[in-house]
């Protein structure tokens, strides 16, 4: 549905939908509104159910993940080394 709107309106909607992340994450502090609008257009929301693997050791990383709810386990040799 979003792609049917003009790009300017898409950016406004994406900025609104992602405002909590953009306001609360230190990485985005000090960024201009134009920068935040451009970034918000690139975000993709996903849901990972418990037990799902986001990244395997040795994978080429093609995404940066921001957790908005829940937690994630970091495993090494099938042992939990951290919970974020």
TORGUDREN-343833 format. One line per field, with one value per residue (C-alpha): residue number from 1; x, z, y. Coordinates in nm, 2 decimals. Each point is the difference from the previous one (the first is absolute). Layout:
residues N
resi c(NUM,...)
x c(X,...)
z c(Z,...)
y c(Y,...)
This chain:
residues 84
resi c(1,2,3,4,5,6,7,8,9,10,11,12,13,14,15,16,17,18,19,20,21,22,23,24,25,26,27,28,29,30,31,32,33,34,35,36,37,38,39,40,41,42,43,44,45,46,47,48,49,50,51,52,53,54,55,56,57,58,59,60,61,62,63,64,65,66,67,68,69,70,71,72,73,74,75,76,77,78,79,80,81,82,83,84)
x c(0.00,0.28,0.16,-0.32,0.06,0.23,0.35,-0.02,-0.31,0.17,0.29,-0.24,-0.18,0.33,0.14,-0.32,0.00,0.37,0.01,0.05,0.31,0.14,-0.06,0.13,0.31,0.32,0.12,-0.25,0.04,0.10,-0.11,-0.19,-0.37,0.09,0.24,-0.25,-0.27,0.24,0.10,-0.36,-0.08,0.26,-0.12,-0.18,-0.20,0.02,-0.11,0.23,-0.18,0.18,0.26,0.05,0.36,0.07,0.37,0.23,0.37,0.19,-0.30,0.06,-0.19,-0.25,-0.22,0.02,-0.26,-0.16,-0.21,-0.31,-0.15,0.11,0.35,0.26,0.25,0.35,0.14,0.35,0.04,-0.37,0.07,-0.18,0.27,-0.23,-0.37,-0.07)
z c(0.00,0.09,-0.34,-0.15,0.17,-0.12,0.13,0.22,0.18,0.02,0.19,0.24,0.07,0.05,0.22,0.22,0.02,0.10,0.22,0.32,-0.13,-0.16,0.32,0.25,-0.18,0.07,-0.35,-0.15,0.23,-0.17,-0.35,-0.21,-0.07,-0.36,0.10,0.24,-0.28,-0.24,0.26,0.10,-0.36,0.00,0.33,-0.03,0.29,0.07,0.27,0.11,0.20,0.30,-0.12,-0.34,-0.10,-0.15,-0.07,-0.01,0.08,-0.32,-0.19,-0.21,0.17,-0.22,0.27,0.33,0.26,0.26,0.26,0.10,0.22,0.15,0.04,-0.20,0.10,-0.12,-0.04,-0.04,-0.05,0.10,0.34,0.09,0.05,0.02,0.01,-0.14)
y c(0.00,0.24,-0.02,0.14,0.34,0.28,-0.05,0.31,-0.14,-0.34,0.16,0.18,-0.33,-0.19,0.27,-0.02,-0.38,-0.01,0.32,-0.20,-0.17,0.32,0.20,-0.26,-0.13,0.19,-0.08,0.23,0.30,0.31,-0.12,0.24,-0.05,-0.07,-0.27,-0.16,0.01,-0.18,-0.26,-0.06,-0.08,-0.28,-0.17,-0.33,-0.13,-0.37,-0.24,-0.28,-0.28,-0.16,-0.24,0.17,0.06,0.35,-0.04,-0.31,0.03,0.06,0.15,0.31,0.27,0.18,0.16,0.19,-0.11,0.22,-0.17,0.19,-0.27,-0.33,-0.13,-0.19,-0.27,0.01,-0.35,-0.14,-0.37,-0.04,0.17,0.32,0.27,0.30,0.10,0.34)
